[in-house]
Every structure is written in C-alpha cells, then in structure tokens.
Amino acid sequence: MFKFSVTILGSSSAIPTSDRNPTAQLVNHNDHLFLIDCGEGTQVTLRRMHIHFQRIEHVFISHLHGDHFFGLIGLISSMHLLGRGKKLHIYGPPELKEIIDIQLSVSLTVLQYPLVFHPTQADSPAVIFENENLLVSSFPMLHRIPTNGFLFAEKQGERRIRKEILGMLNIPVTELPKIKKGGNFTDAEGKLHLNSSITLDPYPQRKYAFCSDTAYFEEIIPVVKGADLLYHETTFLQDRAANAAEKFHSTTKEAAQIALNAEVKKLIIGHYSARYDDLQPLLDEASAVFHDTELALEGKTIDV
C-alpha cells in the first residue's frame, strides 16, 4: 500500500500566533509531495521539520486571502536561489498568476526553473491533477471570495498476486501484468488457475478532503462522502456562531456535523482564530458531535 499522509504546517486563521502559522499542509502520496496553501512561515516550518521542499512539485492554493498564500512568493524565491531546475506546478485562482508575475518582475527575478500555472475555477468540481495512482479535484466552498476545497482520491489499484503463489507456480514475469488486471493463469502443465485463487483484492481506495475556508455548506457532503480523512476549518467555538456566519467561516459543531453527515472516518479541525490559546474546548465541542476528531497541530502527521 502506498504511503498517504498529511502533515500540518500551519493551523491558524488570518493572524499568526507565537506557536501557530497560517494555513499550510503537505500531502505525501507514494513519496510525491503536494503542498496545500502556503501561509507565511511555511518554508520555515518545512525547514524546521527537515522536509526538503525542492521535492514539492505541485502547490494548490485554495483562495486569495493572504493567510493562504502570503508565503508562496518566498517559497518560489528560495527554490530559485537554491538552484531548482525542475518544474513547479501551481494551481490557484487566475489572479494569482498576475500577483506572482508582478512580484518577480519588480524584483528583477528570472526564475531558473519553469513555473507552470494552472488556473482554477470555483464554480463546480473539476479534476485539476492526475497521475498513475492519484486524482486531485477542486470543488467550491462557501466563502467571501471564490474558494476551493481539494479532494485527493486514489485510483483503483491492481489485484495483488499472492507472494506464495509466485514461487509455487513459477509465473513468468511477462504474465504478471495480465494477472494483476484480473486475468487467469495457465501453468506449464496446462492447468488453469483462476485469478481469484492466485490474487488478493486491490488495496482500498483512500480519500483525503481539504475544506478551508468555508461557512457551513452542505453541498460539499456528496463530494467528501466517505473520505478516510476530512480537514474542515473550525475558526470559532459554537458560542460565536454569529461571528462565523458573518465572516463565512465555520464553528466546531458545524464542521463536526459535516463530518457526521458525510460519514467520513476521521475529522481534523483547524484554522483556529488567534483568540484561542487553549484549543481543547474546540476539540471537546467537535468531538461531542463527531467522536473521531483530532486537532490540526503544527508538525503533526496523520495517515490517511
């Protein structure tokens, strides 16, 4: 089974605190690194955690509030200064390209590596990245400006040949692709071995859904339905529901209700208002609605 994990690099909302940076997460799928959002301080956290950020090839920016992208130009610049040569793909609102171009232009910076920009739209779900094993889709959130969530969904894998069968039947290497796709095998003596007797089912397809920033928005439920891991913003405790609604953010109980209705396996809450030094009350409120809830804390890695 491929490695599939999420590392929290920042969990604060608009204002950083002494121990919480604005939003940023690192997704590791099969040793491919994907950065979601890039609030200020992201590259410092990456360095502190000894994560080689030159390995990041794809950056997804949810929207153009500063706490979600103010660290991006610094990361782009550091990659340049450290001699990056390979492409960096950035996915985000169309205006983000203009912002990056202006910042590079006024500093007379000509990047040593290709920067490939992929404009996103926040009107409807769309597949924005695909490789052999993974699909990444964007989908609309309910916020003050156009905002996307992101869904990382594994593709259906191949059937797994039983290890003991390989040596026992002396299966030629050339037959393996056919068997992994569901084919039967006929041995040298002409005996037919049904695929079901020589293989195991593929590993389950796992999904990670990232939902920040957003008000309570039930339209995301079909998109994130059954996710193994859901990150949903919880900027406020429930007693500030009016503040949350005014700012198009979510409360603890609202995030937990989405997780419950979507029948996800685990909920991670984050994007905390800087007013909260103690995060335990947020965890308590969310857990009362959806039991399997954890706090997004800087440096924490959660397996999907």
N, C-alpha and C positions, 0 to 999 in steps of 0.2 A: 504494500500500500504506500502511495506517495506521501511524503511529508506535506502537511497542510496546517499552517498555524498563523495566528495573528499576534503581532507584538504591538503593545500600546506605547506610542512615542509621545503622545500628548493627550490630555483628557480635560483640559479647562475649556471654558467658553471664551467669550470675547477678550477677557483680561487675564493675562498670565498671573500665576501666583508664585510664591517662592519655591514651591515644590510641584507645580503643575504647569505644563506648557499648553498652548492651544492645540487644536486637533491635529493629529497625525498618527497613522498606523502603517505597519509594514506587514504585508501578507507574503508568506513563503509557501509556494506550491511547487513541489518537486524541485526545490532549490532554485526556482525562479523567483526573484524578489519584485514585489509590486508595492509602490507607495501610494497610500490613500491620504489625500490632503497633505498640506505642508505648512503648518503654522510656524510662526517664528520660534527659533530654538530647535527646530527639527534636526538639523545637521549636527548640532552639539550633542543632542541625545543619541544620535546614531554613533557618534564617536565615543561617547561615554560607554555605550553598550558594546563597543568593538565590532560594530556592523560595518562592513566595507561598502560604503554607499555607491561606489563605482559599479557594483554588481546590479544596482537598480536600473532596469531598462524601461519601465513603464510607470508613469505617475498619473494618478487620477485625481482631479480637482473637482469637488462637489459643487462649489459655487464661489462667488466673488466677494464674500465678506472676508475681511483681512485675516481673521483668526484661522482661516482655512488655506491661505496661500501666501502670506507675507514672507514665509521662509523659502519660497521657491526660487527666487532670483539668486539668493545667497547660495543655495544648493547647486544651481546651474553654474554659477560662477566658480565655486570650489571645484566642481568636476572639471571645468575648463583649466583652472590653474594647476590641477594635479595631473594634467596630461591625458584626459579621457580621449579616446579615439572612436569608440563605438557609439551607435545611435542612442539617443534618449527620446522616447515617445511620451508626449504629454497630451492628456485627454482632458478637455475642460471647456467652459463656455467660450464662444467665439471671441469675445472681447479680451480674453486672457492673452491671446497671441499679440494683440496690439500693445498690451501692458508689458509683456516680455520684450518685444521689439524695441519699445521706447527705452526701457532700462538698459538694454545692451547698446543701443545707439548713442545715448548721451554719455555713456562711459567709454565709448570707442572700443567696445569689446567685439571681436570677431571670434566666435567660438571655434575651437579646434576640432569639434565633433559635430556631426549632424544632429540638429534638433528637429524632430518631426512632430508637428502639431496636428491633433485630431479634434476638430470642433464637435462638441456635444450639443444636444438639444434636450430641453426639459419638458417636452410636450407629451411624450409617450415612451414606453420602454423601447430600448434598442440594443442590439449586440454591438459592442464597441471594440472588443478584442477577442481573438480566438487563436489557440494553438492546438497541438495534437491532443492535449488532455484537459483543456480548460476553456470555458466561455466566461467572459465578463460582460455583463449587461448594465446599462444605466436605466433608471426609472425615476419618475417625477416625485418630489417631495412637496409638502405644503409649507412654503416659507415666504418671507417678504420679497425675495428676488428669486429668479429661476434657480432651482436647486435639484440636484440629482442624488439619489442613492445608488449604490453599486451592489450587484449580485455576482459573486464568484461561484460558478457551478461546474463541478467536474463532469466531463463527458462519460458516457457508458464505457467502462473498460472491457478488455477481452476476457474470455474464460481463462482460468488458471489451471495449467497442467499439473496433475499430482506429481510431486517430486519422486515418489517411489516408483511411479509408472515409467518415468523417463528411462531409468536404468533397466527396469524389468523387461520392457518391450523393445529396448534399443531403437527408439524412434529417431529416424533421420532428421537432421536439422531442417531440411527442406520441407518437412511435413508440419513443423511446428506452427507456422502462420495459419495454415488451414484449420488445424485443430483448435487454436485459440479463437478462431472465428466461428466455431461450432461444428466443424467437420468431424466425421468418424475417422478411424484409422484401421487399415488392414495390414497385419504384420507379415513377415516373410513367409510364414506358413499358410497364408491366405485366410487367417482368422479375423473376423470383423470385430472391432472394439468400438462400441457406441461411445459417442462423446461424453455422455452423462456418466460413464463408468471410469473415464480417464481424466476428467477435469472437475474443477470446482467452479461454483458461480463466480462471476466478477465481484470485485470489492464493491460495496455500496457507494453510490454517487453522493458526495458530500457537497453542502452548500453553505456559503457564508454571506450574510446580508449586512450591509453597512447603511444605516439610516441616520444621517445628521446633515443639516439641521431641518427640523420639521415640527409643525404643530401635530396634534393628534389627527391621523389621516388614515382612515380605514381602507382607502383604496390601495394601500401597499400590501394589504394582507394576502391577496391572491399571489402576489409576486414573491413574497418571502415565505409562503406557506411551507411548513415542514423543514425549514432550514435547520441545519445542525447547530449553527451559531448565529445569533442576531445581535448586532450592536445597534442600540437605539438611544438617542440622546435623552437625557433627563436633566434639563437645565435647572429645574426647580422642584422643591417639595410640593406636595399637593396643596398646602395652605396658600401657595402663591399661584394657583391655577389661573387667576385673572391676569397676573403678570405674564404667564406663559402664553395665554391666548393672545394678549396684546402684541407680544413680540414674535408670535408664530413659532413658539418653542413648546416642548412637552414637559409634563410632570412625571414623577416617578410612577404613579399609578397608571397614567396613560400609556407609558412605554410598556409597562408590565401587561396591560390589557391587550395591547397589540401582540405581544409575545404569546399570551394565552390564546387569543382568538386565532392566531396563525399556527398554533400547535408546533412551535419551534422547540428544539431540545434544550437550548441554553440561551440565556439573555445576558448580555454585557451592557451595563449602563455607564454613560459618560457625558462629556460636555457640561460639566458642573459649573454653576455660577460661582464666581470668586467669593461670594458672600459666605460660602460654606467651607469652614476649616475642617469640620468633622463630617466625614461622608457616611458614617454609619447610619444616621437617620434616613438617608436616601436609599441605602441598601435595605433597611428594615421595611420601608414603605413598599418598595418594589417587590420584595420577597414575599410580602403578605398576599400579593395578588398572583405572582408567578414565582414558585419556590426556587427553581434552579437559576438564580440570578447572581452575578458577580459584579464587582466594581472594576471599571477600567482604571488601572493604576499604571503610571509610568514604569516601564521595564517589565511589566507582566506579559508573558507569552501564553496564549490559550490555544490548545489544539482544537481543530475543527472536527 
